[in-house]
Each structure stands twice: as C-alpha cells, then as structure tokens.
Amino acid sequence: MYQYFPNHNAVFAGTHAYRWHFDAGGKINGGLAVVGDTLYAETFARQLLAIDRRTGRVRWRTHLPNIAMTTPIVADGLVIVGTGKDNTLLQTRTRLVWGIPGGDEIIAFDADTGRVRWRYHTVGEDMPSPAFVTAGGRDLIIFANGDGHIRALDVRTGRLVFSRYVGGVSTMASAAVADGVVYVLLGFAAGMHLPDHVYAVRASDGHIVWSAPYGNADDSPTVGGVDVYVQDSQYVKGPPAVGAINDVYAISRDRGLLVWARNAGAGYFTNVGTNEQAIAAMLDRDTLFQSLPAARKFAAYEAGQGRPVWVVPTMTAAKMSAVALDGRVYIGDTAGILYTFDEGSGRVLSRRRFPKPFTCSSPVIVGETLYVADWNDVYALPLR
C-alpha cells in the first residue's frame, strides 16, 4: 500500500549505503516502491520505470496511457499502477465524477519485463494508490477512485471481485489496510452539502463497517493501535494571507467514533510542488508525525490523546509523509529542503537544499540509504 505499512513509516532492513542521482524525465508525484534491488516509479511523462536501487540504472521503462501518481503495488510478479489527473468530468447536486472523457485504468505489468498483463477500465480517475490484501482465499487490490466507487480486483487476473458505490471521489487519498479492513477517504462536491468521509470497508466482501465525517480526499488514512488518523482542510474567512486551516483527527477503528481532534493553526494553501491540501501522517510507536501544510509547520502528537509533543516551522509547506529511523525523522518541503529532525525534541539536525520543490512523493529508507524524489529527479542518499 502507500508507504507499504498502515502506519506509513516506509523503513526496511538492509546493510548497504548507496549514492546516486537519476533524472526520470518527468515529475514524480506518486510514491516510490522498493522490492529487492529494484525501485519502481511513475512519472508525469507517462512512464513507469524499474530502476536498479544500487546503481540508479534503468532496467526497463514502459509507456502509460495517462499520467500516474500512485505508489506502484508490487505483488504476485506484477507491478500495478493507476492513471489519472485532477479534472472534473461531472458535477451535479447529487453526483461528482473526477476524470477524463476516455476514462482511466488500473494496469498490471510484468515486474521483470514491463509488459502489460491486464487492464481494468474505469470512468473516473485512478490517482490514489490501491491496497493489496489477501481475503477470501484471493489476492486482491482494493481502491477508491474518481467515480464514487470502492472496488476490489483479483490481482492475478484483473477481474472485478466487488464494487460499492458511495458517491464521493477519492482524489489522492490512497487506501490503507490493516487486519482485513481497508480504510479509504472520499470527498463530496460543495453543492452536495456533505463533508468528506473516511470509510472502513471489509476486505473480503466490500461491506462498509462504518463511515465517519472526517478527513480530506487528498489524505491517506494512517492506521495504528486502536485508532485511524486523518487530516482535513478548510478555507476560512479572513485577510488574504490567512485563508485555510488543517485539523487532525483520531477515530476509533472499531466504531468510527471521534477520539480526539486538534486544530493546527491558520495559514494558506499553495499549489507549489503539488496541489494537495491534506497530508497523510506517519505513526512511529506512540507518536504521530503530521505535516501541517496550511500553517507551514511539522508536528509530533501523542497518538493516544493528541497532545502536541512539539511543533516546528518549515520554510514552506511539506506535502509528503515523513519517515523515521533511529530517533531521526526525515521530510522535505516545497522549498526543496530535506529536513532531519530529532524525533523526541523536534530539533533540526540538518537541512539539505535540493534544486526543485519536493512534491507529495514520500521518502523510503532501505538499510543505510534514503530514497527520495525531488520533482523529476530520484536520489539515493547515504544516511550516515
């Protein structure tokens, strides 16, 4: 799934440190997937790339029918991606569809060769990342998209297993799965007079366990312990420079009830780097690390009660999820600055400037190497 784990801390064991830089030829908004010695990435140049994570050399590349912003899901010898971009196809008082006239696709490629193995066509865009889960004796990917549906596909064949219509759209809110339940976020048009909702869906049959009126359709739910964590975005009246806020919510996994809520302060949203207004949190042990893009801050909250542990400013908005390892937290902002924070105190341990704004493509750590995309460039960086 997005950032591999439901807590979104994409950190994996390893022993080697690598250093290289690769120009992917197009902006990268989706997550990086690392499997064995291969790194997979998608670009706005409509390409899917398989890159040797030790050297940065391309193993294969293949064309996509539209831009892609998912995290590639690698399972059963396949690399599964979704295509799509933000475009309103239909909007009425009762229905909202994001997509393009020709529709979009979930596509499975052979992980070794890049050849197409199957395609599944949808009316709406397929920007959010699916979640892989084994349920009912089958390997499935489950996703919400731009045409109001939550769907499950058989990984090996691409055949539809179930479809549930809920009416909202998931823009960049990737699915997260834990203990046989998939969590997705869908948003509704202003004229529909409904807040965005987070849904808990049983993976085996698509039954909606509960829904709760919190979150934002840009934000992947973060799951850990007994709670689900989401962030929303709101525009507020005021001077031009103070026009938006982000709130952070903890929701109980069993019933979808609000556990705590924290207001993150006012600021404004920008389109620099990427348009996302709500960012998926990362949970490490008992601390929730959350970017606050409107306020241009990065915060650590005590996960159980929501008490702020520390809140620090960033140069501009950070629109990616963080990763944490050995007491250090890593995140990049849209000024192109990669920060290393002390996990306990929030003290800045280092700032490293990159040529371009960081987008919503989050870092991945394997052993002693941090992999991160800076616009169209992919970097392998030794941590020590």
N, C-alpha and C positions, 0 to 999 in steps of 0.2 A: 504494500500500500504506500501512499505518500509517506516519505521518510521512514519506510519499512515497518516501524513499530507503531502501535496505537498511541504511545506517548510522544512520538515524533522525534526521538533522540537517535538519529541515524549514526550510530557508532558501532564499529565492528572490530573484532580482534585481528591482530596482524603484527608483523615484526619489522617490516621494511619501511624506509622513508624514500619517497621519490620526489623529484623536482622536474617539472616540465610545463610548457605552455603550448596550447593548441588553439588556432583560430577556426571555429566551427563554420564560419561563413554566413551566420545568421544569428539573430538574437535568440537567447535561450531563456524561456520563461518557466519551463517545466523543470521538475526535479531530475537529479542525476540518479541513475541506478547502477550499482556496482555488484557484479556477480562473478566470483572467481577473479580472474585477471582481466575482465572486460568491463568497461564503463559504457553505458548507453545514455544517449542524449538526443533530444529533438530540437529542431530549430524553426525559426520563422521563415527560413529559406525552404521550408517544406521538405526537410530531410530528417531521417533517423540514422544515427551514426553509432557504430560499435567501435570503441577506441581501446587500445591496449593500455590498461591503467598504469603499467610500469614505465612505458616509453612515450605515451601520447600519440602513437601512430594509429592511423585509421585501419581497422581490419575490414570493415565494409561500410558502405553507405547506401541508402535506398530512398527513393522519392515517395513523398506523401501527397495526397490529393488536396490538402489544405494545411495551414499552419497547425502545429501541435504544441500543447502546453501541459500535457500530462507527465507524471512520472512513469516511465516505461515499467510495465509489470512483467517480470521475467518468471515464467513457470512452465513446467512440462515441456521444456525445449523451445518455448515460444517467447517472443517479445511482443507485448500487447500495448498498443497506444490508441489514443483517441484524438480526432482532429476537431478543429472549430475555433471561432473567434467571436468576440462580443459584437453582436448585431441583432437588433430587434426585428424579428420576422413578422410577429403578430402581437398586438396588444389591444385588448378589449376590457370591459369591466369584469369579465369572468374568466379570461384566459390570457396567458402570456407565453410566447414562444420566442426563444433566442435561437438564431440560426441563420442559414443562408438558403436561397430558393432550392438549391440542389440537395440540401441535407448534408449530413456528415457521417462519419464512420468510426466504428471500433475495428481495428485491423490487427491481425496476428501475423507476425513474421517469424521465419525460422531463425532461431538465435545464433546459429552457426553461419548461415549464408545470407540472411536478409531477404529471402524470398517470401512472398505472400503465401500464407497457409489458409487463411479465411478472412472474410469481411462481414461485418454486420452494419446495415444501413439504418440511420435514424433521421427523423425530421429535424430534430433540434441539434444544437452543437454538443460536442462531447469533449469539452475542455477539462473538466475535473478528472482526477485520476480514479480509476476503479480500485476496489479492494479485492484481493484474492482470498478465498476461503474454501475449505473442504466441508461440504454439508450434504447430508442425504446420500453419502457414498459417491459424490461427484465433486470434481474440482470446478469452482465457479469464479467468475468475476462479477461483482455487484457494483452498480454505479447509478447515480442520478445525473440528469443532463438538462439540456435546454428546452425540452418539450414536455416537461411536467411529469416524467415517469421515473420510477425506480425499477431497474431491470437486473436480471441475472442471466448470464450466458454461460454455457458449457465451455470450459477453457479449451478442450481438445477439438471441438467441432464448430464453435461459434453459434450454436443453436440456442434459441431463446428458451430459458427454463421457467421464468415467471416475469410478469410485468405488472406494476402497480401505478395507477395514475393518482397523483396528489395535487397537481395543478400549478405548482410553483416551478421555478427554474433554479438549477444549480450552476452558478457561473464558474467559479474556481474552487468551490468547496469540495475537495476530494473526500472520498469515503474513508472511514476508519472502521476496522473490525476488531472485536475482542470477545472471546468466549461465545462465538456463534451468533453474535448480534452485530449488525452493521449500522453505523451512525452516519447520517448524511444531513446536509443543510440545504434548504430550498427557500428561495425568495419569491415575493409576490409584487406585482405592479402597484404603484401608489393608488390607482383607481379601484383596486380590489379591496382596499382597506384591511389588509391582513399583514401582521408583522412576519418577518422571516421566521421559519420554524426549523428546529432540529428534530429529526425522526430517528427512532430506534426501530430497526427492521430485523425480523428473524431471518437468518440467512438461509434456512432450509426451505422456506416456502414463501417468503416475502410478506408475512404477516406483520403489520405495524403494531409494535408492542406499546409504544406511546409516542406522542409528539409534544413539543414544548415551544412556546413563542419567544425564543431567544436565538441570538446568533446573527450571522450575515452570510449570504450566499457566496461570498468570497473565501470563507473561513472553514478550513477542515476541522472537525471536532477533534479534541485531544482527550484520550481516554486513559485513566489510571486509577487504581484503587476502586473506590465505590462511586466515583463521580466522572462526569463528562464536562469538559471545559470548552467554552466558546466565547467569541468576541463579536460585538456588533458595531455598527457605525450609524451615527445620526448627524443630520445637519441641524444647527441651532441658529436662532436669530441673534444678531449682534453685529459689531463692526466687521468690515470685510475680512480682516485678518483673524477673526475668531468666529469660525463658522462650522465647526464639527467637533464631535467627541467620539471616543471609543469607550465602551463599557465591557467588563469582563464578568462572566457568569460561571458558576459551578452548578451542575444539575445532577441529581441523583440518578445513577444508572438503572436502578430497579423500577422507579415510577416516573421519572422525568420531572421531579419537583425541584424548585429552586432551593439551593443550599446557601449560596451567598452571591452577592453582586458588588462590584467595585467600579466606581466612576474613575476614569483615567485622566480627566482634565481636558480642557478645551484647546483647540488649535485649528488646523485646516488640513484638508486633503489635497494632495497634488497628483499629477499624472506622470511625474518623473520616474523613469525606470519601468514602472508598470502602474496600472490603474487601480490595483487592489486597495480597498479601504479597511479591510479587516484581515488580520494575520493569524495563522494557526500558532498556538502556544506550544512550548516544549516542556515536558514534565521530566524532571530528574529527581528520583527519590521522592522527597516530600515538598519539593519546591517547583512552582510553576513559573517558567520564564516566558514573558509575554512582551512582544513589541507593541508600542502604542503609537501608531503612525500619525494620528491627528496631532498629538501633543509633542511628537518627535522625542520620545523617551523610550527607554527599555527598562522593564520592571521584573522583579522577582517577588512572587506572592507565596505565602504559606498555603499549601494546597488545601488543607482541611478547612481552614476558617477564612482564608482570603486576606489575611493580614499582610500588608506590604512589608517585605523584608528590606528591600532597597529599591529605589527608582533613580535612574541616572539619565541625563540628556544625551542624545546623539546629535551629530552635526545636522543631519536631515532624517527623514523617516526611514526606518528599517522595515522592509516589506517582505522579509523572509523569516522562516523559523530558525531558531538557533540550534546549535549542538553543544553538548557539554561532555568533557572528559577530564578526569584527574583534577577536579576543582577549578577548571577553567571553562568559560563559556565563550563561544565564537558566533559572531553575527556581522553582517555587512549592511551598510545603509546606502541610500540613493545618491550620496555624495561620492561613492566609491571608496569608502573607508571600511576596512575589515578590522573589527574590534576584538580584543581578547579581554574578558572581564574576569576578575576573581569571583568565583561562584558564591562565596559566603558574604563578601562585603560590597560587591559591585565596583570595586576599584578597577580602573582601567590599567591593564598590564601592558597593553601595546595597541598602537594604531598603525595600520599599514594602508597606504593610499594606492588605489588602483586606477587605471586610465578612464574607466567608464562607470556609470551608476550600476550598482547591484540591483538586480530585478528580484522577483519572488522565487528564484531558483535557490534552494537552500543548500548548505554545505553537507558533505558526507565525510566521515572520518573512518579510515581503514588503517589500523595499526598506528604507524607514526606519520601518516600522510593525511592532510586535509584536502579534499577535492571541492572546488567551488567554481561556479560560472560567473563571469563578470561580463554581462551583455552577450557578446558573441565569442568570448574567449573562455576556455576551460583551463584551470590551473591545478596542478598537483604541487602542494606545498608541504615541506617537512615541518612537523610541529615543533621540533626541538632544535 
